[in-house]
């Protein structure tokens, strides 16, 4: 429920690129939950996937992280 409020604030303030980049955390958090619940193992493939997800989030949100506005 608290995440909805962050999402709502981001939408209302026009931080769509930052929200898009933050959405990349969803598969990482779900994998972490599975690992902590004993339903998954952290393998080299999982670590590589996590690295690619983080890299994609950095690329997608690099302008938002620098405070730049998106080009129209």
Residue, then its C-alpha position, 0 to 999 in steps of 0.5 A: x500500500x505505501x508504494x501506491x502513494x509513492x507512485x501517485x506522488x510521482x505521477x502527479x509531479x511528472x516523474x514518469x521517467x524515474x518511476x519507469x526506472x524504479x519499476x525495474x526493481x520489481x523482478x529483483x525484489x520478487x527474486x529476493x523474496x523467493x530466495x528469502x522464502x527458500x523457493x529459489x537459489x541465487x545462481x550465476x544466471x540470477x546474478x547476471x540477470x540482476x546485473x542486466x536489470x540494474x544496467x537497464x534501470x540506470x540507462x533508462x533513468x539516467x536523465x531523471x537521475x541527473x535532473x534533466x527533462x525529457x525531450x518532447 
